[in-house]
């Protein structure tokens, strides 16, 4: 079933599906505490709840938080939804698994700070406006043996993600890769990305990756 997606909320797409595939491989015991940060419609939070986990979903957008609550109620699943900026609503808590599908599309400097619906994809000139925060802050919220699963475009530097997570003491590796056609946003920025050397003129697809990082 396609989740209820009001205007202005990021709909589940290929990145959501790729992260859901990685989630399905995690051997979570019943009652595991899971955090879905940047939940959007709550699609991944619902997948985790169906596995018997206790799920908290967070999004900075009030529309997204509302959509996630509606979808949890329609599915009859006990997902706790909080509105707030990244990890702010769950300070002092810890989790067995953190799921993250953050904004990761590189954006020209003149785009300014992301606003409105663009907060779901615009992520600064290198695409790491939120990724670096997650790499820095997520490890402290994981219990020993806890796992972070994060999806983003190869344009946003998976090697940089791995380096940052390993520097934080995590065991990190890429566990999923998938090439997909350019979407609307990347298609509109193709020339700019080419000028910056992030794409070649022949590129028609981008690669998505899922990074898995485990706290020892």
C-alpha positions, 0 to 999 in steps of 0.5 A: 500500500502506498502511504498517504503523502500530502503535498510538500512531503517526500514520497517513498522512492528508490532510496526508500526501497533500497534502505528498506532492503537493507533493513530487512537483512537486520536480525532485530529481536522483538522489542528492539528500539528503532529510530527513523530520522527524517521519516517523511511519510513514515514508510520505513518506520512502519516497516520496522514496526511490522518486524516487532520493533518499538519505533520512534520517527522524527521529521523537521517538517510538520506536514511529514510528522502529521503524515507519519502519524496518519499512516501509522494509524491507518496501518494499526502500528504503534509508531511514536512520531516526534517533530524536530530537527534531526536528533533533537527530540530524542536527546538522552535516549539510545537505540538498537538501530537508526535509519536515515534517509536524509537530504543529500542532493548537492545544491548551488550556493544561491539556493540558500538554506533549504526551505519548505519541501526542498528541505527533503533533498537540498543539502548544500554544495557538496550534498553533506549538509545533513550527512555530516551531522548524522555521522557526527551525532548518531554514534552516541545514540546507539547502544553497543552493537547498535547499527546505523543504516543511511542511504544517499547518492554517490554524488555526496561522497560515500567514502567521506561517510565511511571515513567519518563513521570509522573515525567515530569508532564505528565499523562501516561499510557499503552494503547496498548499491543501485543505479537509478535514472535521474529524477526531476531535481538532478535532471534540472541540475545536470549542467551545474553538476557537470560544471563542478565535475560531479557528472560527465556529459554522458551520465544519465543515472546516479548511484544510490548507496546504503552505508551500514555502521555498527557500534562495537 
